[in-house]
Amino acid sequence: ELMSNLQAQLQRLWEERELVQCEWRQCAVRGEQLEAQLRAVCQPNELQRYLLFIGDLEKVVSLLLCLSSRLARVQNAISRIDGNTDAEEKQSLKERHQLLSRQREDAKDLKENLDRRERVVSGILAKYLTEQQLQDYQGFVQAKTCLLIEQKDLEEQIKFYEEQLEHVQHSIP
């Protein structure tokens, strides 16, 4: 019964992942349309700023999500430390926690820098786009960010349920 429940949860998550991937493809099409529109009106250096921003947006958000996920796993491992955990493992976990915390803070700084760059890019695009087109651009940026977060969250949940299912399968003789 537990295995059936876990498999049903996995099936639901796989279906949800398919929907998010479909939304991701639609968002990519919006991005291509926007890029084509900007190629027609922007100066080459302005277009380059936009393209660099969009590329870095995905990288920085993915980095933040990855570091946060890894940090959460280390924190969970630290919370399971007990009297039977050897000193070397405790020290290793603490060092990994410190390193990941520093890296996440650095990634937050990158995100703040990216937010400033987004304001500059928005200012550039405001010269060329109508108010509605500018809102569409902002919606595209927001959708891209949200979809990245959703994808990462779903992947983490899928991984968790697959691990749970594997543990249950191995525990049954």
Disulfide bonds with the S-S distance in Angstrom:
none
